[in-house]
Amino acid sequence: MTKRLSGMQGSLKGHSRPQIEKIERRLFLRQGLSLGALALLSGCSVTDAEALQKVLWTMSRWNDRVQAWIFDSDRLAPEFPESAITMPFPFNAYYRMDKVPAVDAASYKLELGGLVREKRSWTLPELYALKPQVSQVTRHICVEGWSAIGKWSGVRFSDFLKRVGADLTAKYVGFRCADKYYTSIDMPTALHSQTLLAFRFADQILPAPFGFPMKLRMPTKLGFKNPKHIVAIFVTNEYPGGYWEDQGYNWFSGS
C-alpha cells in the first residue's frame, strides 16, 4: 500500500496544489478507510490476508453502491476551449505502444449482444454515418494521478443504444476490445449526454494508440473505464466485471 501511494504521489508533479490536495484526499479516503475503518468494523487483523481481502472487496462494492447512488445523470463534466488541449496527448494502456493492436478497417465489425433488439453487426462506414455527431473537449483523469485534456468526436452512446433497441432499464453495458481488454459500466453512465462512441480524436480518425476504430469516451469516469479498440458491446443484468476491476479496482470509478 505504501509503495502504491508513494508511486501515485510521484506522478503528481506538474499539478497545482489544489489538484494535488484533491487527489491526495481521494487516495486517503479510498485507501485509509478501506484498510483502517473497515478492518476495525469487521474485527479482522490487517495481517490476515484472506480476511482482509474479503473486507476490501466488501468495501469496494460498498463504494460502488454509494457512487451509483450519488451519480447525477444531469451533471456535466467540465468542458474546455481547444486552446487548453494537452499536446502531445499521452498514450496510456496496460501494455507498451508497440503492442497496440492493428485493427483492419475493411473487415472490422462491431458485434452486439445481450439485451439488444437488433443484434446485427456494424461496419465502420455504417458507424461513421450515424447522426448526429458531436464533439467534446474534456479532461481524461488517470487513476495514477495525472490528467490531460483532449478533443473527442462521435455519437452519443445513448443515441446508439436507442437506435439498436437496447434495454435501457438493464443494469450494465459491457465491452470487449481488440487488445483483450474488457470492462463494463452502469446504465445511467451509458445514457449520460457526454458519454460518446468516439471515432475521431483532434478532428482526425482515431489514431491506433488512442483506440482505433473507436473508444468509449466518458469524462465522468476515470481513464481505465474508457475502453479502446471496441469490438463487442453487450447489455446485461448480470455483473460483467472488468480487466482491472477483477483485480481489485473500484468498479464504478467516477472521477
C-alpha positions, 0 to 999 in steps of 0.5 A: 500500500505504501509503495502504491501511494508513494508511486501515485504521489510521484506522478503528481508533479506538474499539478497545482496544489489544489489538484494535488490536495484533491487527489491526495484526499481521494487516495486517503479516503479510498485507501485509509478507510478501506484498510483502517475503518473497515478492518476495525468494523469487521474485527479482522487483523490487517495481517490476515490476508484472506480476511482482509481481502474479503473486507476490501472487496466488501468495501469496494462494492460498498463504494460502488453502491454509494457512487451509483447512488450519488451519480447525477445523470444531469451533471456535466463534466467540465468542458474546455476551449481547444486552446487548453488541449494537452499536446502531445496527448499521452498514450496510456494502456496496460501494455507498451505502444508497440503492442497496440493492436492493428485493427483492419478497417475493411473487415472490422465489425462491431458485434452486439449482444445481450439485451439488444433488439437488433443484434446485427453487426456494424461496419465502420462506414455504417458507424461513421454515418450515424447522426448526429455527431458531436464533439467534446473537449474534456479532461481524461483523469488517470487513476495514477494521478495525472490528467490531460485534456483532449478533443473527442468526436462521435455519437452519443452512446445513448443515441446508439443504444436507442437506435439498436433497441437496447434495454435501457432499464438493464443494469450494465453495458459491457465491452470487449476490445481488440487488445483483450481488454474488457470492462463494463459500466452502469446504465445511467453512465451509458445514457449520460449526454457526454458519454460518446462512441468516439471515432475521431480524436483532434478532428482526425480518425482515431489514431491506433494508440488512442483506440482505433476504430473507436473508444468509449469516451466518458469524462465522468469516469476515470481513464481505465473505464474508457475502453479502446479498440471496441469490438463487442458491446453487450447489455446485461443484468448480470455483473460483467466485471472488468480487466482491472476491476477483477483485480481489485479496482473500484468498479464504478470509478467516477472521477 
